[in-house]
Amino acid sequence: MNKLVFLDSNVFFDCLEKPDKKATINHAINRDYQFVISLTVIGEVILIIKRDFKSDYVQYLIDFFSMLTDWKIQIYVPDENVAVICYEFSEDYTDGRIINQKTDRVHLAYAIAYECNYFVTSDDALIRYRIPPKLEAADWYKPETLTFEEFKKIVNS
C-alpha cells in the first residue's frame, strides 16, 4: 500500500543542500512511500530560488525539476475539495497559528483534500495547527504533520 507524503517547499531546499536528506527520500521510495506536491509548492519553490539563489538559480531549478522527475512526484492540481477546504481555512479563526501563512494553508488544503497520510514540513506552526472543527465534522482530517527528522524515523522503523 502506497503511503502518500505531501512535501512542503522547505523540504526541497533541505534536499538541494543536504545529500543525506535526499538519501532519506530515496529510501522512503524504496519502502513504498509516494511523494506528492501541489502546483502551489512548485510556484513557491521557483519564487524562492529566483529570489534567494540569484547567481545559481538556473542550476537550482534544474536540480529541483530533476528531483520531481527522479522521485516520480505526483503533482496535484486544484479541485472542488481544495477550494472548499481553503475557504473554511479562511473563515475559521479557532487556531490562529497560520492565519497569515496563506501559501502554507493552501499546501495543507491540498494534502487534506487528497487524503495524504503525511505532511512533511519544517514549519512548527503547521505541525501544531488544528484544522477548523467544521472540516472535521465533514470528515476531513489533517494528515500526520511531521518534521523531516520525525518522518525519517518512521521510514526507518
VMD Tcl script that builds the backbone (N, CA, C; Angstrom):
set m [mol new atoms 471]
animate dup $m
set s [atomselect $m all]
$s set {name element resname resid chain x y z} {
  {N N MET 1 A 0.834 -1.186 0.000}
  {CA C MET 1 A 0.000 0.000 0.000}
  {C C MET 1 A 0.880 1.251 0.000}
  {N N ASN 2 A 0.689 2.111 -0.981}
  {CA C ASN 2 A 1.420 3.376 -1.016}
  {C C ASN 2 A 0.974 4.276 0.122}
  {N N LYS 3 A 1.937 4.907 0.740}
  {CA C LYS 3 A 1.653 5.907 1.765}
  {C C LYS 3 A 1.941 7.261 1.128}
  {N N LEU 4 A 0.920 8.109 1.027}
  {CA C LEU 4 A 1.075 9.403 0.376}
  {C C LEU 4 A 1.715 10.415 1.317}
  {N N VAL 5 A 2.781 11.041 0.832}
  {CA C VAL 5 A 3.530 12.010 1.631}
  {C C VAL 5 A 3.574 13.330 0.868}
  {N N PHE 6 A 2.936 14.351 1.435}
  {CA C PHE 6 A 2.961 15.681 0.839}
  {C C PHE 6 A 4.201 16.401 1.353}
  {N N LEU 7 A 5.007 16.925 0.426}
  {CA C LEU 7 A 6.228 17.634 0.802}
  {C C LEU 7 A 6.003 19.138 0.728}
  {N N ASP 8 A 6.286 19.823 1.827}
  {CA C ASP 8 A 6.248 21.280 1.845}
  {C C ASP 8 A 7.481 21.793 1.102}
  {N N SER 9 A 7.424 23.011 0.647}
  {CA C SER 9 A 8.507 23.558 -0.181}
  {C C SER 9 A 9.865 23.540 0.518}
  {N N ASN 10 A 9.887 23.744 1.834}
  {CA C ASN 10 A 11.173 23.796 2.535}
  {C C ASN 10 A 11.937 22.477 2.465}
  {N N VAL 11 A 11.241 21.382 2.277}
  {CA C VAL 11 A 11.904 20.079 2.171}
  {C C VAL 11 A 12.813 20.038 0.941}
  {N N PHE 12 A 12.381 20.658 -0.136}
  {CA C PHE 12 A 13.195 20.653 -1.348}
  {C C PHE 12 A 14.506 21.413 -1.144}
  {N N PHE 13 A 14.457 22.505 -0.403}
  {CA C PHE 13 A 15.684 23.251 -0.146}
  {C C PHE 13 A 16.630 22.443 0.729}
  {N N ASP 14 A 16.081 21.730 1.703}
  {CA C ASP 14 A 16.913 20.841 2.513}
  {C C ASP 14 A 17.573 19.776 1.638}
  {N N CYS 15 A 16.803 19.203 0.731}
  {CA C CYS 15 A 17.338 18.151 -0.132}
  {C C CYS 15 A 18.337 18.690 -1.149}
  {N N LEU 16 A 18.138 19.916 -1.598}
  {CA C LEU 16 A 19.091 20.517 -2.534}
  {C C LEU 16 A 20.447 20.761 -1.884}
  {N N GLU 17 A 20.436 20.973 -0.574}
  {CA C GLU 17 A 21.668 21.350 0.104}
  {C C GLU 17 A 22.248 20.252 0.997}
  {N N LYS 18 A 21.482 19.186 1.257}
  {CA C LYS 18 A 21.945 18.135 2.168}
  {C C LYS 18 A 21.710 16.759 1.548}
  {N N PRO 19 A 22.763 16.143 1.024}
  {CA C PRO 19 A 22.613 14.839 0.357}
  {C C PRO 19 A 21.994 13.752 1.236}
  {N N ASP 20 A 22.198 13.805 2.549}
  {CA C ASP 20 A 21.624 12.783 3.421}
  {C C ASP 20 A 20.098 12.840 3.415}
  {N N LYS 21 A 19.540 14.026 3.206}
  {CA C LYS 21 A 18.078 14.153 3.151}
  {C C LYS 21 A 17.549 13.557 1.847}
  {N N LYS 22 A 18.289 13.749 0.762}
  {CA C LYS 22 A 17.908 13.110 -0.500}
  {C C LYS 22 A 17.937 11.592 -0.340}
  {N N ALA 23 A 18.923 11.096 0.381}
  {CA C ALA 23 A 19.030 9.653 0.602}
  {C C ALA 23 A 17.815 9.133 1.373}
  {N N THR 24 A 17.325 9.916 2.317}
  {CA C THR 24 A 16.130 9.519 3.074}
  {C C THR 24 A 14.919 9.416 2.146}
  {N N ILE 25 A 14.772 10.368 1.252}
  {CA C ILE 25 A 13.658 10.321 0.300}
  {C C ILE 25 A 13.770 9.076 -0.576}
  {N N ASN 26 A 14.970 8.801 -1.081}
  {CA C ASN 26 A 15.174 7.608 -1.911}
  {C C ASN 26 A 14.849 6.333 -1.141}
  {N N HIS 27 A 15.255 6.285 0.112}
  {CA C HIS 27 A 14.966 5.121 0.955}
  {C C HIS 27 A 13.453 4.973 1.147}
  {N N ALA 28 A 12.770 6.082 1.374}
  {CA C ALA 28 A 11.316 6.044 1.561}
  {C C ALA 28 A 10.620 5.534 0.295}
  {N N ILE 29 A 11.094 5.959 -0.850}
  {CA C ILE 29 A 10.511 5.487 -2.119}
  {C C ILE 29 A 10.663 3.968 -2.219}
  {N N ASN 30 A 11.806 3.463 -1.825}
  {CA C ASN 30 A 12.030 2.014 -1.844}
  {C C ASN 30 A 11.145 1.282 -0.847}
  {N N ARG 31 A 10.627 2.007 0.133}
  {CA C ARG 31 A 9.744 1.401 1.137}
  {C C ARG 31 A 8.269 1.697 0.841}
  {N N ASP 32 A 7.978 2.068 -0.382}
  {CA C ASP 32 A 6.604 2.217 -0.867}
  {C C ASP 32 A 5.910 3.520 -0.443}
  {N N TYR 33 A 6.677 4.557 -0.226}
  {CA C TYR 33 A 6.091 5.878 0.016}
  {C C TYR 33 A 5.999 6.592 -1.325}
  {N N GLN 34 A 4.889 7.269 -1.560}
  {CA C GLN 34 A 4.679 8.054 -2.781}
  {C C GLN 34 A 4.676 9.524 -2.391}
  {N N PHE 35 A 5.550 10.303 -3.004}
  {CA C PHE 35 A 5.645 11.725 -2.686}
  {C C PHE 35 A 4.784 12.540 -3.636}
  {N N VAL 36 A 4.120 13.536 -3.054}
  {CA C VAL 36 A 3.207 14.386 -3.808}
  {C C VAL 36 A 3.443 15.838 -3.417}
  {N N ILE 37 A 3.100 16.723 -4.347}
  {CA C ILE 37 A 3.122 18.165 -4.071}
  {C C ILE 37 A 1.977 18.797 -4.853}
  {N N SER 38 A 1.823 20.082 -4.682}
  {CA C SER 38 A 0.802 20.825 -5.413}
  {C C SER 38 A 1.461 21.828 -6.351}
  {N N LEU 39 A 0.654 22.365 -7.237}
  {CA C LEU 39 A 1.144 23.442 -8.092}
  {C C LEU 39 A 1.657 24.607 -7.258}
  {N N THR 40 A 1.028 24.840 -6.108}
  {CA C THR 40 A 1.453 25.962 -5.261}
  {C C THR 40 A 2.838 25.727 -4.669}
  {N N VAL 41 A 3.182 24.492 -4.375}
  {CA C VAL 41 A 4.535 24.200 -3.884}
  {C C VAL 41 A 5.543 24.478 -4.995}
  {N N ILE 42 A 5.242 24.042 -6.206}
  {CA C ILE 42 A 6.151 24.301 -7.325}
  {C C ILE 42 A 6.369 25.807 -7.478}
  {N N GLY 43 A 5.281 26.556 -7.465}
  {CA C GLY 43 A 5.388 28.007 -7.609}
  {C C GLY 43 A 6.206 28.644 -6.507}
  {N N GLU 44 A 5.984 28.211 -5.270}
  {CA C GLU 44 A 6.722 28.774 -4.149}
  {C C GLU 44 A 8.213 28.449 -4.250}
  {N N VAL 45 A 8.543 27.224 -4.612}
  {CA C VAL 45 A 9.952 26.843 -4.746}
  {C C VAL 45 A 10.628 27.683 -5.831}
  {N N ILE 46 A 9.972 27.845 -6.964}
  {CA C ILE 46 A 10.552 28.646 -8.044}
  {C C ILE 46 A 10.776 30.092 -7.600}
  {N N LEU 47 A 9.792 30.686 -6.939}
  {CA C LEU 47 A 9.936 32.068 -6.470}
  {C C LEU 47 A 11.087 32.222 -5.483}
  {N N ILE 48 A 11.207 31.284 -4.556}
  {CA C ILE 48 A 12.284 31.363 -3.558}
  {C C ILE 48 A 13.640 31.160 -4.220}
  {N N ILE 49 A 13.729 30.217 -5.143}
  {CA C ILE 49 A 15.001 30.007 -5.844}
  {C C ILE 49 A 15.394 31.275 -6.588}
  {N N LYS 50 A 14.467 31.868 -7.297}
  {CA C LYS 50 A 14.769 33.086 -8.062}
  {C C LYS 50 A 15.187 34.231 -7.142}
  {N N ARG 51 A 14.546 34.335 -5.976}
  {CA C ARG 51 A 14.841 35.414 -5.039}
  {C C ARG 51 A 16.146 35.193 -4.272}
  {N N ASP 52 A 16.372 33.981 -3.798}
  {CA C ASP 52 A 17.470 33.734 -2.862}
  {C C ASP 52 A 18.738 33.153 -3.491}
  {N N PHE 53 A 18.645 32.607 -4.678}
  {CA C PHE 53 A 19.797 31.954 -5.291}
  {C C PHE 53 A 20.097 32.599 -6.639}
  {N N LYS 54 A 20.168 33.894 -6.644}
  {CA C LYS 54 A 20.266 34.660 -7.899}
  {C C LYS 54 A 21.386 34.196 -8.808}
  {N N SER 55 A 22.564 33.997 -8.277}
  {CA C SER 55 A 23.690 33.639 -9.150}
  {C C SER 55 A 23.611 32.194 -9.642}
  {N N ASP 56 A 22.979 31.312 -8.867}
  {CA C ASP 56 A 22.908 29.898 -9.229}
  {C C ASP 56 A 21.478 29.417 -9.490}
  {N N TYR 57 A 20.558 30.355 -9.727}
  {CA C TYR 57 A 19.157 29.946 -9.759}
  {C C TYR 57 A 18.846 28.958 -10.882}
  {N N VAL 58 A 19.521 29.046 -12.007}
  {CA C VAL 58 A 19.248 28.112 -13.107}
  {C C VAL 58 A 19.614 26.690 -12.677}
  {N N GLN 59 A 20.778 26.515 -12.043}
  {CA C GLN 59 A 21.178 25.186 -11.593}
  {C C GLN 59 A 20.233 24.659 -10.517}
  {N N TYR 60 A 19.795 25.528 -9.609}
  {CA C TYR 60 A 18.837 25.097 -8.587}
  {C C TYR 60 A 17.520 24.665 -9.212}
  {N N LEU 61 A 17.069 25.387 -10.230}
  {CA C LEU 61 A 15.836 24.992 -10.924}
  {C C LEU 61 A 16.001 23.637 -11.602}
  {N N ILE 62 A 17.126 23.433 -12.247}
  {CA C ILE 62 A 17.397 22.140 -12.889}
  {C C ILE 62 A 17.399 21.027 -11.846}
  {N N ASP 63 A 18.067 21.268 -10.729}
  {CA C ASP 63 A 18.129 20.256 -9.667}
  {C C ASP 63 A 16.745 19.980 -9.073}
  {N N PHE 64 A 15.958 21.030 -8.892}
  {CA C PHE 64 A 14.600 20.871 -8.366}
  {C C PHE 64 A 13.754 20.016 -9.311}
  {N N PHE 65 A 13.761 20.359 -10.588}
  {CA C PHE 65 A 12.958 19.590 -11.535}
  {C C PHE 65 A 13.488 18.165 -11.703}
  {N N SER 66 A 14.780 17.968 -11.522}
  {CA C SER 66 A 15.338 16.615 -11.536}
  {C C SER 66 A 14.789 15.790 -10.378}
  {N N MET 67 A 14.680 16.407 -9.204}
  {CA C MET 67 A 14.103 15.690 -8.062}
  {C C MET 67 A 12.661 15.285 -8.363}
  {N N LEU 68 A 11.888 16.208 -8.925}
  {CA C LEU 68 A 10.492 15.888 -9.255}
  {C C LEU 68 A 10.420 14.678 -10.182}
  {N N THR 69 A 11.317 14.643 -11.151}
  {CA C THR 69 A 11.336 13.553 -12.125}
  {C C THR 69 A 11.875 12.263 -11.509}
  {N N ASP 70 A 13.032 12.360 -10.859}
  {CA C ASP 70 A 13.672 11.171 -10.294}
  {C C ASP 70 A 12.793 10.482 -9.249}
  {N N TRP 71 A 12.083 11.275 -8.469}
  {CA C TRP 71 A 11.252 10.726 -7.395}
  {C C TRP 71 A 9.826 10.438 -7.853}
  {N N LYS 72 A 9.552 10.666 -9.134}
  {CA C LYS 72 A 8.209 10.424 -9.689}
  {C C LYS 72 A 7.133 11.079 -8.823}
  {N N ILE 73 A 7.382 12.323 -8.489}
  {CA C ILE 73 A 6.464 13.054 -7.620}
  {C C ILE 73 A 5.184 13.369 -8.379}
  {N N GLN 74 A 4.084 13.021 -7.754}
  {CA C GLN 74 A 2.771 13.319 -8.318}
  {C C GLN 74 A 2.437 14.777 -7.986}
  {N N ILE 75 A 1.933 15.507 -8.970}
  {CA C ILE 75 A 1.616 16.922 -8.789}
  {C C ILE 75 A 0.101 17.090 -8.782}
  {N N TYR 76 A -0.415 17.621 -7.674}
  {CA C TYR 76 A -1.842 17.837 -7.546}
  {C C TYR 76 A -2.241 19.202 -8.078}
  {N N VAL 77 A -3.398 19.231 -8.704}
  {CA C VAL 77 A -3.982 20.478 -9.197}
  {C C VAL 77 A -5.226 20.776 -8.367}
  {N N PRO 78 A -5.673 22.033 -8.368}
  {CA C PRO 78 A -6.838 22.363 -7.539}
  {C C PRO 78 A -8.086 21.622 -8.006}
  {N N ASP 79 A -8.906 21.273 -7.058}
  {CA C ASP 79 A -10.210 20.696 -7.359}
  {C C ASP 79 A -11.228 21.309 -6.387}
  {N N GLU 80 A -12.443 20.850 -6.466}
  {CA C GLU 80 A -13.522 21.402 -5.629}
  {C C GLU 80 A -13.209 21.244 -4.137}
  {N N ASN 81 A -12.643 20.103 -3.758}
  {CA C ASN 81 A -12.340 19.870 -2.348}
  {C C ASN 81 A -11.270 20.834 -1.836}
  {N N VAL 82 A -10.253 21.083 -2.642}
  {CA C VAL 82 A -9.214 22.043 -2.252}
  {C C VAL 82 A -9.848 23.408 -2.034}
  {N N ALA 83 A -10.737 23.808 -2.931}
  {CA C ALA 83 A -11.397 25.111 -2.810}
  {C C ALA 83 A -12.226 25.204 -1.531}
  {N N VAL 84 A -12.972 24.169 -1.222}
  {CA C VAL 84 A -13.810 24.174 -0.011}
  {C C VAL 84 A -12.938 24.260 1.235}
  {N N ILE 85 A -11.878 23.490 1.278}
  {CA C ILE 85 A -11.009 23.486 2.452}
  {C C ILE 85 A -10.316 24.836 2.608}
  {N N CYS 86 A -9.843 25.407 1.518}
  {CA C CYS 86 A -9.226 26.740 1.586}
  {C C CYS 86 A -10.220 27.767 2.105}
  {N N TYR 87 A -11.450 27.686 1.633}
  {CA C TYR 87 A -12.481 28.614 2.103}
  {C C TYR 87 A -12.685 28.464 3.609}
  {N N GLU 88 A -12.804 27.248 4.073}
  {CA C GLU 88 A -13.011 27.021 5.514}
  {C C GLU 88 A -11.819 27.513 6.331}
  {N N PHE 89 A -10.605 27.323 5.814}
  {CA C PHE 89 A -9.426 27.857 6.499}
  {C C PHE 89 A -9.520 29.369 6.622}
  {N N SER 90 A -9.979 30.022 5.581}
  {CA C SER 90 A -10.034 31.493 5.593}
  {C C SER 90 A -11.145 32.028 6.487}
  {N N GLU 91 A -12.157 31.221 6.749}
  {CA C GLU 91 A -13.296 31.667 7.565}
  {C C GLU 91 A -13.161 31.311 9.047}
  {N N ASP 92 A -12.244 30.437 9.386}
  {CA C ASP 92 A -12.149 29.940 10.759}
  {C C ASP 92 A -10.935 30.553 11.465}
  {N N TYR 93 A -11.158 31.056 12.675}
  {CA C TYR 93 A -10.072 31.659 13.457}
  {C C TYR 93 A -9.856 30.904 14.769}
  {N N THR 94 A -10.320 29.658 14.833}
  {CA C THR 94 A -10.184 28.854 16.045}
  {C C THR 94 A -8.722 28.696 16.443}
  {N N ASP 95 A -7.881 28.401 15.476}
  {CA C ASP 95 A -6.444 28.250 15.704}
  {C C ASP 95 A -5.742 29.252 14.791}
  {N N GLY 96 A -5.232 30.310 15.359}
  {CA C GLY 96 A -4.675 31.406 14.568}
  {C C GLY 96 A -3.231 31.242 14.147}
  {N N ARG 97 A -2.661 30.080 14.353}
  {CA C ARG 97 A -1.230 29.896 14.073}
  {C C ARG 97 A -0.831 30.179 12.630}
  {N N ILE 98 A -1.697 29.867 11.671}
  {CA C ILE 98 A -1.277 30.040 10.276}
  {C C ILE 98 A -2.183 31.006 9.509}
  {N N ILE 99 A -2.850 31.886 10.220}
  {CA C ILE 99 A -3.741 32.846 9.561}
  {C C ILE 99 A -3.004 33.663 8.504}
  {N N ASN 100 A -1.799 34.100 8.796}
  {CA C ASN 100 A -1.046 34.926 7.856}
  {C C ASN 100 A -0.183 34.125 6.896}
  {N N GLN 101 A -0.246 32.811 6.970}
  {CA C GLN 101 A 0.561 31.952 6.100}
  {C C GLN 101 A -0.327 31.387 4.991}
  {N N LYS 102 A -0.671 32.248 4.054}
  {CA C LYS 102 A -1.644 31.863 3.025}
  {C C LYS 102 A -1.174 30.695 2.160}
  {N N THR 103 A 0.070 30.702 1.738}
  {CA C THR 103 A 0.526 29.590 0.892}
  {C C THR 103 A 0.573 28.283 1.682}
  {N N ASP 104 A 0.968 28.347 2.944}
  {CA C ASP 104 A 1.010 27.133 3.760}
  {C C ASP 104 A -0.392 26.562 3.965}
  {N N ARG 105 A -1.375 27.449 4.139}
  {CA C ARG 105 A -2.757 26.959 4.276}
  {C C ARG 105 A -3.193 26.251 2.998}
  {N N VAL 106 A -2.818 26.793 1.863}
  {CA C VAL 106 A -3.196 26.163 0.592}
  {C C VAL 106 A -2.492 24.817 0.444}
  {N N HIS 107 A -1.199 24.752 0.770}
  {CA C HIS 107 A -0.476 23.470 0.705}
  {C C HIS 107 A -1.180 22.433 1.579}
  {N N LEU 108 A -1.530 22.823 2.801}
  {CA C LEU 108 A -2.191 21.896 3.712}
  {C C LEU 108 A -3.566 21.498 3.176}
  {N N ALA 109 A -4.270 22.432 2.555}
  {CA C ALA 109 A -5.584 22.108 1.979}
  {C C ALA 109 A -5.461 21.016 0.917}
  {N N TYR 110 A -4.444 21.100 0.081}
  {CA C TYR 110 A -4.209 20.047 -0.910}
  {C C TYR 110 A -3.991 18.703 -0.219}
  {N N ALA 111 A -3.146 18.692 0.793}
  {CA C ALA 111 A -2.835 17.439 1.489}
  {C C ALA 111 A -4.078 16.833 2.125}
  {N N ILE 112 A -4.937 17.675 2.661}
  {CA C ILE 112 A -6.182 17.187 3.260}
  {C C ILE 112 A -7.132 16.689 2.173}
  {N N ALA 113 A -7.319 17.506 1.130}
  {CA C ALA 113 A -8.269 17.162 0.069}
  {C C ALA 113 A -7.905 15.858 -0.631}
  {N N TYR 114 A -6.619 15.623 -0.805}
  {CA C TYR 114 A -6.178 14.405 -1.497}
  {C C TYR 114 A -5.853 13.269 -0.527}
  {N N GLU 115 A -6.225 13.458 0.729}
  {CA C GLU 115 A -6.134 12.426 1.764}
  {C C GLU 115 A -4.733 11.827 1.915}
  {N N CYS 116 A -3.758 12.714 2.032}
  {CA C CYS 116 A -2.380 12.265 2.251}
  {C C CYS 116 A -2.229 11.704 3.660}
  {N N ASN 117 A -1.330 10.747 3.789}
  {CA C ASN 117 A -1.053 10.165 5.105}
  {C C ASN 117 A -0.160 11.072 5.943}
  {N N TYR 118 A 0.801 11.721 5.271}
  {CA C TYR 118 A 1.785 12.553 5.966}
  {C C TYR 118 A 1.948 13.889 5.247}
  {N N PHE 119 A 2.324 14.883 6.032}
  {CA C PHE 119 A 2.687 16.209 5.512}
  {C C PHE 119 A 4.021 16.542 6.167}
  {N N VAL 120 A 5.084 16.655 5.370}
  {CA C VAL 120 A 6.420 16.879 5.914}
  {C C VAL 120 A 6.800 18.344 5.715}
  {N N THR 121 A 7.176 18.990 6.820}
  {CA C THR 121 A 7.494 20.413 6.809}
  {C C THR 121 A 8.446 20.745 7.953}
  {N N SER 122 A 9.098 21.887 7.853}
  {CA C SER 122 A 9.887 22.375 8.983}
  {C C SER 122 A 9.144 23.492 9.724}
  {N N ASP 123 A 7.938 23.774 9.304}
  {CA C ASP 123 A 7.140 24.858 9.875}
  {C C ASP 123 A 6.406 24.366 11.124}
  {N N ASP 124 A 6.857 24.814 12.288}
  {CA C ASP 124 A 6.273 24.375 13.555}
  {C C ASP 124 A 4.799 24.766 13.674}
  {N N ALA 125 A 4.434 25.924 13.139}
  {CA C ALA 125 A 3.038 26.355 13.207}
  {C C ALA 125 A 2.132 25.379 12.447}
  {N N LEU 126 A 2.577 24.912 11.309}
  {CA C LEU 126 A 1.798 23.932 10.543}
  {C C LEU 126 A 1.706 22.601 11.277}
  {N N ILE 127 A 2.782 22.223 11.903}
  {CA C ILE 127 A 2.801 20.946 12.621}
  {C C ILE 127 A 1.765 20.953 13.742}
  {N N ARG 128 A 1.657 22.050 14.459}
  {CA C ARG 128 A 0.748 22.125 15.612}
  {C C ARG 128 A -0.654 22.625 15.267}
  {N N TYR 129 A -0.862 23.099 14.050}
  {CA C TYR 129 A -2.138 23.690 13.645}
  {C C TYR 129 A -3.283 22.688 13.748}
  {N N ARG 130 A -4.417 23.171 14.279}
  {CA C ARG 130 A -5.637 22.358 14.364}
  {C C ARG 130 A -6.592 22.837 13.290}
  {N N ILE 131 A -7.051 21.929 12.454}
  {CA C ILE 131 A -7.947 22.326 11.377}
  {C C ILE 131 A -9.304 22.743 11.954}
  {N N PRO 132 A -10.054 23.542 11.199}
  {CA C PRO 132 A -11.354 24.005 11.688}
  {C C PRO 132 A -12.289 22.843 12.031}
  {N N PRO 133 A -13.020 22.974 13.143}
  {CA C PRO 133 A -13.966 21.915 13.544}
  {C C PRO 133 A -14.978 21.580 12.449}
  {N N LYS 134 A -15.353 22.570 11.655}
  {CA C LYS 134 A -16.320 22.337 10.571}
  {C C LYS 134 A -15.774 21.330 9.556}
  {N N LEU 135 A -14.468 21.363 9.306}
  {CA C LEU 135 A -13.868 20.394 8.386}
  {C C LEU 135 A -13.860 18.991 8.988}
  {N N GLU 136 A -13.530 18.906 10.266}
  {CA C GLU 136 A -13.560 17.602 10.927}
  {C C GLU 136 A -14.965 17.020 10.936}
  {N N ALA 137 A -15.965 17.887 11.149}
  {CA C ALA 137 A -17.359 17.433 11.136}
  {C C ALA 137 A -17.761 16.906 9.765}
  {N N ALA 138 A -17.104 17.391 8.723}
  {CA C ALA 138 A -17.378 16.928 7.360}
  {C C ALA 138 A -16.443 15.772 6.961}
  {N N ASP 139 A -15.778 15.175 7.942}
  {CA C ASP 139 A -14.877 14.027 7.736}
  {C C ASP 139 A -13.619 14.344 6.937}
  {N N TRP 140 A -13.088 15.559 7.106}
  {CA C TRP 140 A -11.780 15.914 6.560}
  {C C TRP 140 A -10.790 15.879 7.708}
  {N N TYR 141 A -9.644 15.293 7.462}
  {CA C TYR 141 A -8.664 15.150 8.525}
  {C C TYR 141 A -7.291 15.615 8.069}
  {N N LYS 142 A -6.607 16.242 8.993}
  {CA C LYS 142 A -5.246 16.697 8.740}
  {C C LYS 142 A -4.327 15.476 8.728}
  {N N PRO 143 A -3.463 15.389 7.724}
  {CA C PRO 143 A -2.506 14.279 7.737}
  {C C PRO 143 A -1.544 14.421 8.921}
  {N N GLU 144 A -0.909 13.343 9.263}
  {CA C GLU 144 A 0.111 13.414 10.311}
  {C C GLU 144 A 1.195 14.376 9.813}
  {N N THR 145 A 1.384 15.451 10.541}
  {CA C THR 145 A 2.274 16.518 10.096}
  {C C THR 145 A 3.553 16.454 10.903}
  {N N LEU 146 A 4.681 16.286 10.184}
  {CA C LEU 146 A 5.949 15.932 10.817}
  {C C LEU 146 A 7.099 16.787 10.316}
  {N N THR 147 A 8.135 16.871 11.136}
  {CA C THR 147 A 9.403 17.414 10.658}
  {C C THR 147 A 10.061 16.348 9.789}
  {N N PHE 148 A 11.075 16.741 9.051}
  {CA C PHE 148 A 11.799 15.779 8.223}
  {C C PHE 148 A 12.416 14.690 9.099}
  {N N GLU 149 A 12.953 15.086 10.250}
  {CA C GLU 149 A 13.600 14.123 11.155}
  {C C GLU 149 A 12.595 13.110 11.688}
  {N N GLU 150 A 11.381 13.566 12.026}
  {CA C GLU 150 A 10.340 12.648 12.501}
  {C C GLU 150 A 9.924 11.690 11.386}
  {N N PHE 151 A 9.804 12.209 10.181}
  {CA C PHE 151 A 9.456 11.365 9.047}
  {C C PHE 151 A 10.542 10.312 8.805}
  {N N LYS 152 A 11.790 10.726 8.906}
  {CA C LYS 152 A 12.912 9.802 8.710}
  {C C LYS 152 A 12.819 8.636 9.697}
  {N N LYS 153 A 12.460 8.911 10.942}
  {CA C LYS 153 A 12.308 7.840 11.948}
  {C C LYS 153 A 11.218 6.856 11.545}
  {N N ILE 154 A 10.115 7.373 10.998}
  {CA C ILE 154 A 9.026 6.495 10.570}
  {C C ILE 154 A 9.493 5.610 9.416}
  {N N VAL 155 A 10.185 6.205 8.461}
  {CA C VAL 155 A 10.664 5.459 7.303}
  {C C VAL 155 A 11.635 4.365 7.737}
  {N N ASN 156 A 12.477 4.664 8.710}
  {CA C ASN 156 A 13.500 3.710 9.150}
  {C C ASN 156 A 13.004 2.694 10.158}
  {N N SER 157 A 11.767 2.820 10.591}
  {CA C SER 157 A 11.258 1.861 11.607}
  {C C SER 157 A 10.731 0.602 10.983}
}
mol reanalyze $m
mol bondsrecalc $m
mol representation Tube
mol addrep $m
